[in-house]
Amino acid sequence: MKAKPRVHLKLAVELVPAPLWNRTLAQLARAPSGRTIWTKIREVELKRTGKVCEVCGQRASHVHEKWDYDDERLIQRLRGFEVLCQECHLVHHQGFAGVHGLTNLAMKRFAEVNSVAPAMAKSIVKEAFDVWGARSVRGPWTQNFEWLVANAGKYDLGADLVEEAVRFPEEPEGADEGSELWGVPTIGSVRADILGDLGIRTIEQLASSDPGSLLAASSAARIRDASFPSQMPMAVNYARAISQRKPIVTTHPRQLSKLDESRILFVDLEYDPEEAFIFIIGAMTMDGKMQQHFVEKSADLPRFLLPFLDRVRDNDLQCVSYGSTSADVPMLRRAIQNVGMSRSRVDDLPFLDLFRDVIFTQNLRKQWLYLPLKPMDAKSVARYFGYDPPKNVTIRDGFEALMQFKGYLRSRSRATRGRLLRYNASDLKLTRRVFEELRNLETGRGDTQTYRLA
Ligand SMILES: [Zn+2]
């Protein structure tokens, strides 16, 4: 699903997937702790080019964040900045351009700076939107700011200040080359290098090392990685899980087994990220009672959404999902604002996100489970726990579901509607299976023999 331009582009179209909106560096740094960060980066970057656009040479005032996407592991990785003028910047923000009637301007600019014919420009931009659509319905995404932590000095920033502001610690990147330590969650190339300097180059070596000694050695070596102390014990546990090929559970207060089963509601939404339109609201109780709303047009959404929100509130239900922090919840917020309702109704929803709250918290105090697994998206984790979708589920992912829904709007085919509902139902059952297996692991009843490593 990589966007492979057929021509060399001076200025590409870089659309940020919807689940990652509001999580740019500029926005994260708006928090009091990080306010100076963005100011300093802007200052240094604008000075670097003499306030000149790096693409066309015009006067420039925009600092654009450049990101890489690992579509396999669902990681968005910062890889630097680019100074751009207003017009060139618009090319990266085709969505914004569209809303503000500037599509033609953005398209013209794109064709000009890249010296491509208008028809070619149109097809490349369309391709960028396809990639964007596919990425926007996948998740959960994690972010990697390792580049900035490593380059903090260049911006006259302390690495610890940067870590504090982004608070999304690093993730492994492509493990095809380089250290095998990149295969360990929480370790990227910077930490792999640090560990390499301490004589640790393999997962085996990391698994058998003592976090305390590693910390002592790293502080003796004056390592500038502020979150190393909190991340390293987690990295060692992940390495142990991978090397023993089974989950590691540490002592912790009960999290899943304390929940009242009768109040659990598994929730999964299918949506169109571009329109912030939710077309299936799927919910299922622990005993498998399913309620699915198929929404055909935006105006119908309140009629289905309000009873759902009321049901959760009136029955004091606990919503359980996979990856909702970065997908379903922000989408609900946008959708609800689109229909003129207050987003507070969504903010009040009690969501337990099995990914962010259990499987990959990136927080040493919260993390009690270490799976010997990567990537850790819903399908990989469910497959590991032995869940296979029923044979009659033919849609493979959210993007395919979106395409089928668009087809449905033209055809109103009952068969398509049925396929979409079956796909959503399978995702709900998948979420329940993951929940049950996580709870079994918590209470020591997990049958690890049945787990399937790829
Ligand atoms: Zn420019």
Boltz pocket constraint, residues with backbone or C-beta under 6 A from the ligand:
constraints:
  - pocket:
      binder: B
      contacts: [[A, 53], [A, 54], [A, 55], [A, 56], [A, 57], [A, 58], [A, 84], [A, 85], [A, 86], [A, 87], [A, 88], [A, 89]]
      max_distance: 6.0
